[in-house]
Amino acid sequence: MNTNAEVKVGLEGASVVARLSGEVDMANASYVRDELLRAVPNDAVALVIDLTSVRYLDSAAVALLFEVARRLETRRQTLRLVLPPGSPLERVLVLTEVGTVAPIHETLDSALAG
């Protein structure tokens, strides 16, 4: 599938780290969601999504964050987000209250520490 979003996944300790880049929108939100959920084994403690290299999120992308958080919660896992200070995405995440379902951390180390 050709999308303008890239998902790179790796394991760091007991957490899965997904580094997203590009733009996540209606055209590729389903692809990104499927890649994220497929990457998280049942024994992982958390999924950490690093949004540092993401340039754009639309409402479909925000909805996918809520959906992934909800699905992980049913498996007793958590979603954590990495968003550096001054990111243009900060306003979108604050206005949509994504932080109510997934804590937002300034660094990957902070997110991994939980």
N, C-alpha and C positions, 0 to 999 in steps of 0.2 A: 504494500500500500504506500503510495506516495503522499506524504504529508509535509507540512512546513513546521512540524514539531518533532523533536528527537527525544527519545527516552533511553537513558543509559542506566542500567541497574547493577548494583553490586551489594555484597554483604559486608557489613562492618560490625563485628561483634555479634550481638543478638538482634541487630536491626538491619533492615533492608534500606539501602539508600538509592533513591531514584533521582538522577540529575536530568532535569528537563531543560530543553533549549528551544529557541524559536518562538513561535506563536501558537497558543492553544486556543482554538475557537470551535465553532459549530462544525466545521468541516472535518476536524480531526479529534474532537473530544472523546468520541467512542473508542477510537484507536488507542488514545492515551490511557483512558480508564482501563481498557482490557489489558494493556501492557502492565500497568501498575498492579492490578489485582492478580494477574497471572504470576507476577514476580514474588509475591509474599507467601512463603510457606507457613503452615499452621504453627510451627514452633518459633516463628519470629516474634519479638516483643513489640516492634514498631515498624512502621514505614515512615521514613524521613524523605520528604520531597524537597529537593533543593531547587528553588526557583530563581537562583542568581542569574542564570543566562536566559530567562524567559523575558521576551520583549512585550508580550501582549496576552491578556486573558480576557475573554468575553464571558457573557452570562452562562454559556454552556460549560466553559471551563470552571467557573465558580461552582456550578451545580455538580460537576464531577468531583470536586473536592469534598462537598457535603456528602455525596453518595459514597465515596471511598471511605470517608470517616465513619459513616453509619455502618457500612459493611464490616470494617475492621472492628468496630465496637462490639458487634455481635460475636466476633471471634475472640474477644478480650484482648485485642491489640489496639494500638494507638496510632494516630496519624500526627506527624509533626512536620512543620514547614520551616524552610530556611529562606529568609528574605533579608538581604543586607539593608542597612540604613540608607535612606534616600532613594530606594528603588521606586521606579514609576508605578509599580504594581501595588505599593503600599496603600494608596488611597482606595483602590478597588477592594482590597481585602478588608480594610477597616469598615468601609461603607456597607459591605455585604455581611459583616460580622463572622467571617470565616474563623476568626480566633476563638469563637465560642465552641467549635467542634475540633479544632486543631491548633495547638499552641504555635505561635509564630516566634522563631528564634532568629537572632541576627547572624549566627555562625553555625556551621555544621557541627563543630565540637559541642556547642551548647545544646543543639537538638539531640545529638547522640547521648549526651549526659542526661537528658530528659528533665 
